[in-house]
Amino acid sequence: SSSSSSGRTTIHNHKGKERDNNEIIKLIDFEYSGMNTRASDIANTFCECCDMNNLKPDYETEYPTVEEQNIFLESYIRESDERLANEL
């Protein structure tokens, strides 16, 4: 579900996602989920690709490439708004 506050659309997102060795995204720490902007959800998803467990992420090698980001964004938009995705 989504709501609008101050002209911004907020969505329910999952701030506790991690990948396992099979690249399957699993929801963990459900208490971290909540309403936030889409941009925050997307930014958090990209940052979670980096190894945050040791607090020394290697953004140069772990952060999604531009191509990977575009694939993700296209899928994200298509899931959210098929009409908009077809216009891109």
N, CA, C and O atoms as a GROMACS GRO file, in nm:
protein
  352
    1SER      N    1   0.084  -0.118   0.000
    1SER     CA    2   0.000   0.000   0.000
    1SER      C    3   0.088   0.124   0.000
    1SER      O    4   0.206   0.116   0.035
    2SER      N    5   0.031   0.237  -0.039
    2SER     CA    6   0.109   0.360  -0.040
    2SER      C    7   0.024   0.475   0.011
    2SER      O    8  -0.099   0.468   0.013
    3SER      N    9   0.092   0.580   0.052
    3SER     CA   10   0.023   0.700   0.098
    3SER      C   11   0.105   0.820   0.057
    3SER      O   12   0.222   0.808   0.023
    4SER      N   13   0.041   0.937   0.062
    4SER     CA   14   0.111   1.058   0.022
    4SER      C   15   0.116   1.154   0.139
    4SER      O   16   0.016   1.178   0.206
    5SER      N   17   0.234   1.207   0.163
    5SER     CA   18   0.255   1.303   0.270
    5SER      C   19   0.349   1.410   0.217
    5SER      O   20   0.459   1.378   0.173
    6SER      N   21   0.308   1.533   0.220
    6SER     CA   22   0.390   1.644   0.172
    6SER      C   23   0.428   1.627   0.026
    6SER      O   24   0.538   1.666  -0.014
    7GLY      N   25   0.339   1.569  -0.055
    7GLY     CA   26   0.364   1.556  -0.197
    7GLY      C   27   0.455   1.440  -0.234
    7GLY      O   28   0.484   1.422  -0.352
    8ARG      N   29   0.500   1.362  -0.139
    8ARG     CA   30   0.586   1.247  -0.167
    8ARG      C   31   0.509   1.118  -0.146
    8ARG      O   32   0.432   1.106  -0.050
    9THR      N   33   0.528   1.024  -0.235
    9THR     CA   34   0.464   0.895  -0.220
    9THR      C   35   0.548   0.808  -0.128
    9THR      O   36   0.669   0.796  -0.148
   10THR      N   37   0.485   0.749  -0.029
   10THR     CA   38   0.555   0.657   0.058
   10THR      C   39   0.504   0.517   0.031
   10THR      O   40   0.387   0.497  -0.004
   11ILE      N   41   0.591   0.420   0.048
   11ILE     CA   42   0.555   0.280   0.025
   11ILE      C   43   0.606   0.197   0.142
   11ILE      O   44   0.691   0.242   0.218
   12HIS      N   45   0.553   0.077   0.155
   12HIS     CA   46   0.604  -0.015   0.256
   12HIS      C   47   0.729  -0.078   0.198
   12HIS      O   48   0.725  -0.140   0.092
   13ASN      N   49   0.841  -0.062   0.268
   13ASN     CA   50   0.965  -0.120   0.217
   13ASN      C   51   1.031  -0.205   0.324
   13ASN      O   52   0.987  -0.208   0.439
   14HIS      N   53   1.135  -0.273   0.285
   14HIS     CA   54   1.202  -0.368   0.373
   14HIS      C   55   1.347  -0.326   0.390
   14HIS      O   56   1.428  -0.344   0.299
   15LYS      N   57   1.380  -0.270   0.504
   15LYS     CA   58   1.513  -0.216   0.528
   15LYS      C   59   1.607  -0.323   0.585
   15LYS      O   60   1.719  -0.290   0.626
   16GLY      N   61   1.566  -0.448   0.589
   16GLY     CA   62   1.648  -0.552   0.647
   16GLY      C   63   1.671  -0.667   0.551
   16GLY      O   64   1.664  -0.783   0.592
   17LYS      N   65   1.698  -0.639   0.425
   17LYS     CA   66   1.720  -0.745   0.327
   17LYS      C   67   1.868  -0.780   0.319
   17LYS      O   68   1.954  -0.693   0.327
   18GLU      N   69   1.894  -0.908   0.304
   18GLU     CA   70   2.030  -0.952   0.278
   18GLU      C   71   2.023  -1.064   0.175
   18GLU      O   72   1.920  -1.129   0.161
   19ARG      N   73   2.133  -1.086   0.104
   19ARG     CA   74   2.139  -1.193   0.006
   19ARG      C   75   2.215  -1.310   0.065
   19ARG      O   76   2.311  -1.291   0.140
   20ASP      N   77   2.173  -1.431   0.031
   20ASP     CA   78   2.253  -1.547   0.069
   20ASP      C   79   2.339  -1.586  -0.051
   20ASP      O   80   2.339  -1.517  -0.152
   21ASN      N   81   2.410  -1.693  -0.040
   21ASN     CA   82   2.503  -1.733  -0.145
   21ASN      C   83   2.434  -1.766  -0.277
   21ASN      O   84   2.500  -1.769  -0.381
   22ASN      N   85   2.305  -1.792  -0.276
   22ASN     CA   86   2.230  -1.824  -0.398
   22ASN      C   87   2.165  -1.701  -0.459
   22ASN      O   88   2.084  -1.714  -0.551
   23GLU      N   89   2.200  -1.583  -0.412
   23GLU     CA   90   2.146  -1.456  -0.461
   23GLU      C   91   1.994  -1.445  -0.441
   23GLU      O   92   1.928  -1.371  -0.514
   24ILE      N   93   1.941  -1.516  -0.345
   24ILE     CA   94   1.800  -1.505  -0.311
   24ILE      C   95   1.787  -1.400  -0.202
   24ILE      O   96   1.856  -1.406  -0.100
   25ILE      N   97   1.700  -1.304  -0.222
   25ILE     CA   98   1.680  -1.200  -0.121
   25ILE      C   99   1.579  -1.251  -0.020
   25ILE      O  100   1.470  -1.295  -0.057
   26LYS      N  101   1.615  -1.245   0.106
   26LYS     CA  102   1.528  -1.290   0.214
   26LYS      C  103   1.500  -1.172   0.305
   26LYS      O  104   1.589  -1.092   0.333
   27LEU      N  105   1.380  -1.162   0.351
   27LEU     CA  106   1.343  -1.058   0.446
   27LEU      C  107   1.385  -1.103   0.585
   27LEU      O  108   1.346  -1.210   0.632
   28ILE      N  109   1.464  -1.020   0.650
   28ILE     CA  110   1.502  -1.047   0.788
   28ILE      C  111   1.472  -0.923   0.871
   28ILE      O  112   1.452  -0.814   0.817
   29ASP      N  113   1.468  -0.940   1.000
   29ASP     CA  114   1.445  -0.827   1.090
   29ASP      C  115   1.322  -0.746   1.049
   29ASP      O  116   1.334  -0.628   1.016
   30PHE      N  117   1.206  -0.809   1.051
   30PHE     CA  118   1.084  -0.744   1.006
   30PHE      C  119   1.057  -0.612   1.077
   30PHE      O  120   0.990  -0.525   1.022
   31GLU      N  121   1.110  -0.596   1.198
   31GLU     CA  122   1.086  -0.470   1.270
   31GLU      C  123   1.148  -0.350   1.200
   31GLU      O  124   1.116  -0.236   1.234
   32TYR      N  125   1.236  -0.373   1.103
   32TYR     CA  126   1.296  -0.263   1.028
   32TYR      C  127   1.211  -0.219   0.910
   32TYR      O  128   1.246  -0.124   0.841
   33SER      N  129   1.101  -0.286   0.884
   33SER     CA  130   1.017  -0.246   0.771
   33SER      C  131   0.927  -0.130   0.813
   33SER      O  132   0.900  -0.112   0.932
   34GLY      N  133   0.882  -0.053   0.716
   34GLY     CA  134   0.795   0.058   0.747
   34GLY      C  135   0.768   0.141   0.623
   34GLY      O  136   0.809   0.104   0.513
   35MET      N  137   0.699   0.250   0.640
   35MET     CA  138   0.664   0.338   0.529
   35MET      C  139   0.781   0.433   0.503
   35MET      O  140   0.838   0.492   0.596
   36ASN      N  141   0.816   0.448   0.376
   36ASN     CA  142   0.924   0.536   0.338
   36ASN      C  143   0.909   0.568   0.190
   36ASN      O  144   0.823   0.512   0.123
   37THR      N  145   0.991   0.657   0.139
   37THR     CA  146   0.984   0.692  -0.002
   37THR      C  147   1.044   0.580  -0.087
   37THR      O  148   1.128   0.503  -0.040
   38ARG      N  149   1.001   0.572  -0.213
   38ARG     CA  150   1.056   0.472  -0.304
   38ARG      C  151   1.207   0.489  -0.319
   38ARG      O  152   1.281   0.390  -0.323
   39ALA      N  153   1.252   0.613  -0.328
   39ALA     CA  154   1.396   0.638  -0.345
   39ALA      C  155   1.475   0.580  -0.228
   39ALA      O  156   1.583   0.526  -0.249
   40SER      N  157   1.423   0.590  -0.106
   40SER     CA  158   1.491   0.534   0.010
   40SER      C  159   1.497   0.382   0.001
   40SER      O  160   1.598   0.322   0.035
   41ASP      N  161   1.389   0.322  -0.045
   41ASP     CA  162   1.385   0.176  -0.060
   41ASP      C  163   1.488   0.130  -0.162
   41ASP      O  164   1.561   0.034  -0.139
   42ILE      N  165   1.495   0.200  -0.275
   42ILE     CA  166   1.589   0.163  -0.381
   42ILE      C  167   1.733   0.185  -0.334
   42ILE      O  168   1.818   0.098  -0.352
   43ALA      N  169   1.761   0.299  -0.274
   43ALA     CA  170   1.896   0.328  -0.225
   43ALA      C  171   1.941   0.224  -0.123
   43ALA      O  172   2.055   0.178  -0.126
   44ASN      N  173   1.852   0.189  -0.032
   44ASN     CA  174   1.885   0.089   0.069
   44ASN      C  175   1.912  -0.046   0.004
   44ASN      O  176   2.004  -0.117   0.045
   45THR      N  177   1.835  -0.083  -0.096
   45THR     CA  178   1.855  -0.210  -0.166
   45THR      C  179   1.994  -0.215  -0.227
   45THR      O  180   2.064  -0.315  -0.215
   46PHE      N  181   2.034  -0.107  -0.293
   46PHE     CA  182   2.168  -0.104  -0.355
   46PHE      C  183   2.278  -0.109  -0.249
   46PHE      O  184   2.377  -0.180  -0.267
   47CYS      N  185   2.262  -0.036  -0.141
   47CYS     CA  186   2.364  -0.036  -0.035
   47CYS      C  187   2.376  -0.173   0.030
   47CYS      O  188   2.485  -0.213   0.071
   48GLU      N  189   2.264  -0.244   0.041
   48GLU     CA  190   2.267  -0.376   0.104
   48GLU      C  191   2.343  -0.479   0.020
   48GLU      O  192   2.375  -0.587   0.070
   49CYS      N  193   2.373  -0.448  -0.104
   49CYS     CA  194   2.455  -0.537  -0.187
   49CYS      C  195   2.598  -0.541  -0.136
   49CYS      O  196   2.673  -0.635  -0.165
   50CYS      N  197   2.637  -0.440  -0.063
   50CYS     CA  198   2.773  -0.431  -0.010
   50CYS      C  199   2.779  -0.502   0.126
   50CYS      O  200   2.680  -0.509   0.198
   51ASP      N  201   2.896  -0.553   0.159
   51ASP     CA  202   2.914  -0.624   0.285
   51ASP      C  203   2.914  -0.524   0.399
   51ASP      O  204   3.016  -0.460   0.428
   52MET      N  205   2.801  -0.510   0.464
   52MET     CA  206   2.790  -0.415   0.574
   52MET      C  207   2.820  -0.481   0.709
   52MET      O  208   2.826  -0.414   0.812
   53ASN      N  209   2.839  -0.612   0.709
   53ASN     CA  210   2.862  -0.683   0.835
   53ASN      C  211   2.993  -0.642   0.902
   53ASN      O  212   3.001  -0.640   1.024
   54ASN      N  213   3.094  -0.611   0.824
   54ASN     CA  214   3.221  -0.572   0.884
   54ASN      C  215   3.238  -0.420   0.889
   54ASN      O  216   3.344  -0.370   0.927
   55LEU      N  217   3.136  -0.347   0.851
   55LEU     CA  218   3.134  -0.201   0.851
   55LEU      C  219   3.242  -0.140   0.764
   55LEU      O  220   3.277  -0.023   0.782
   56LYS      N  221   3.294  -0.217   0.670
   56LYS     CA  222   3.393  -0.168   0.575
   56LYS      C  223   3.353  -0.213   0.435
   56LYS      O  224   3.424  -0.291   0.371
   57PRO      N  225   3.239  -0.165   0.387
   57PRO     CA  226   3.193  -0.209   0.255
   57PRO      C  227   3.290  -0.165   0.145
   57PRO      O  228   3.350  -0.058   0.154
   58ASP      N  229   3.303  -0.246   0.045
   58ASP     CA  230   3.386  -0.215  -0.071
   58ASP      C  231   3.293  -0.173  -0.184
   58ASP      O  232   3.254  -0.255  -0.268
   59TYR      N  233   3.257  -0.047  -0.186
   59TYR     CA  234   3.161   0.002  -0.285
   59TYR      C  235   3.212  -0.013  -0.428
   59TYR      O  236   3.132  -0.030  -0.520
   60GLU      N  237   3.342  -0.007  -0.446
   60GLU     CA  238   3.399  -0.016  -0.581
   60GLU      C  239   3.368  -0.151  -0.646
   60GLU      O  240   3.342  -0.158  -0.766
   61THR      N  241   3.370  -0.258  -0.567
   61THR     CA  242   3.351  -0.392  -0.623
   61THR      C  243   3.216  -0.453  -0.590
   61THR      O  244   3.170  -0.542  -0.662
   62GLU      N  245   3.151  -0.409  -0.483
   62GLU     CA  246   3.028  -0.472  -0.438
   62GLU      C  247   2.901  -0.398  -0.479
   62GLU      O  248   2.795  -0.460  -0.496
   63TYR      N  249   2.909  -0.268  -0.495
   63TYR     CA  250   2.790  -0.189  -0.531
   63TYR      C  251   2.745  -0.228  -0.671
   63TYR      O  252   2.830  -0.249  -0.758
   64PRO      N  253   2.615  -0.237  -0.696
   64PRO     CA  254   2.567  -0.278  -0.828
   64PRO      C  255   2.620  -0.186  -0.939
   64PRO      O  256   2.628  -0.064  -0.924
   65THR      N  257   2.655  -0.248  -1.050
   65THR     CA  258   2.699  -0.170  -1.166
   65THR      C  259   2.582  -0.091  -1.222
   65THR      O  260   2.467  -0.116  -1.184
   66VAL      N  261   2.609   0.002  -1.310
   66VAL     CA  262   2.501   0.079  -1.372
   66VAL      C  263   2.406  -0.015  -1.444
   66VAL      O  264   2.284   0.004  -1.438
   67GLU      N  265   2.458  -0.115  -1.512
   67GLU     CA  266   2.373  -0.212  -1.583
   67GLU      C  267   2.283  -0.287  -1.484
   67GLU      O  268   2.164  -0.304  -1.509
   68GLU      N  269   2.340  -0.333  -1.373
   68GLU     CA  270   2.261  -0.404  -1.272
   68GLU      C  271   2.155  -0.312  -1.210
   68GLU      O  272   2.043  -0.355  -1.184
   69GLN      N  273   2.191  -0.186  -1.188
   69GLN     CA  274   2.095  -0.090  -1.135
   69GLN      C  275   1.979  -0.070  -1.233
   69GLN      O  276   1.863  -0.066  -1.193
   70ASN      N  277   2.012  -0.058  -1.361
   70ASN     CA  278   1.908  -0.038  -1.462
   70ASN      C  279   1.814  -0.157  -1.472
   70ASN      O  280   1.693  -0.140  -1.488
   71ILE      N  281   1.869  -0.278  -1.464
   71ILE     CA  282   1.785  -0.399  -1.466
   71ILE      C  283   1.692  -0.398  -1.346
   71ILE      O  284   1.572  -0.424  -1.360
   72PHE      N  285   1.745  -0.367  -1.230
   72PHE     CA  286   1.664  -0.362  -1.109
   72PHE      C  287   1.554  -0.255  -1.122
   72PHE      O  288   1.438  -0.282  -1.094
   73LEU      N  289   1.594  -0.135  -1.165
   73LEU     CA  290   1.498  -0.025  -1.175
   73LEU      C  291   1.388  -0.055  -1.275
   73LEU      O  292   1.271  -0.023  -1.250
   74GLU      N  293   1.422  -0.115  -1.388
   74GLU     CA  294   1.320  -0.151  -1.487
   74GLU      C  295   1.220  -0.250  -1.426
   74GLU      O  296   1.099  -0.235  -1.444
   75SER      N  297   1.270  -0.350  -1.356
   75SER     CA  298   1.181  -0.448  -1.292
   75SER      C  299   1.096  -0.383  -1.184
   75SER      O  300   0.978  -0.412  -1.171
   76TYR      N  301   1.158  -0.295  -1.106
   76TYR     CA  302   1.088  -0.225  -0.997
   76TYR      C  303   0.974  -0.141  -1.053
   76TYR      O  304   0.862  -0.144  -1.002
   77ILE      N  305   1.004  -0.065  -1.158
   77ILE     CA  306   0.902   0.021  -1.218
   77ILE      C  307   0.792  -0.063  -1.283
   77ILE      O  308   0.674  -0.032  -1.269
   78ARG      N  309   0.831  -0.169  -1.353
   78ARG     CA  310   0.733  -0.255  -1.419
   78ARG      C  311   0.637  -0.316  -1.318
   78ARG      O  312   0.517  -0.324  -1.342
   79GLU      N  313   0.690  -0.358  -1.204
   79GLU     CA  314   0.606  -0.417  -1.099
   79GLU      C  315   0.512  -0.313  -1.039
   79GLU      O  316   0.398  -0.344  -1.003
   80SER      N  317   0.559  -0.191  -1.030
   80SER     CA  318   0.482  -0.083  -0.970
   80SER      C  319   0.380  -0.021  -1.065
   80SER      O  320   0.266   0.008  -1.026
   81ASP      N  321   0.421  -0.001  -1.191
   81ASP     CA  322   0.336   0.072  -1.287
   81ASP      C  323   0.368   0.026  -1.430
   81ASP      O  324   0.457   0.081  -1.494
   82GLU      N  325   0.296  -0.073  -1.477
   82GLU     CA  326   0.319  -0.132  -1.609
   82GLU      C  327   0.312  -0.026  -1.719
   82GLU      O  328   0.392  -0.028  -1.812
   83ARG      N  329   0.216   0.066  -1.709
   83ARG     CA  330   0.200   0.170  -1.810
   83ARG      C  331   0.325   0.258  -1.817
   83ARG      O  332   0.374   0.286  -1.927
   84LEU      N  333   0.376   0.300  -1.705
   84LEU     CA  334   0.496   0.381  -1.701
   84LEU      C  335   0.615   0.303  -1.755
   84LEU      O  336   0.694   0.358  -1.832
   85ALA      N  337   0.628   0.178  -1.718
   85ALA     CA  338   0.739   0.095  -1.765
   85ALA      C  339   0.738   0.084  -1.918
   85ALA      O  340   0.844   0.085  -1.981
   86ASN      N  341   0.621   0.075  -1.977
   86ASN     CA  342   0.611   0.064  -2.123
   86ASN      C  343   0.649   0.193  -2.192
   86ASN      O  344   0.685   0.192  -2.309
   87GLU      N  345   0.641   0.305  -2.121
   87GLU     CA  346   0.678   0.434  -2.180
   87GLU      C  347   0.830   0.457  -2.178
   87GLU      O  348   0.881   0.542  -2.251
   88LEU      N  349   0.899   0.383  -2.095
   88LEU     CA  350   1.045   0.402  -2.081
   88LEU      C  351   1.121   0.343  -2.198
   88LEU      O  352   1.244   0.351  -2.202
   0.00000   0.00000   0.00000
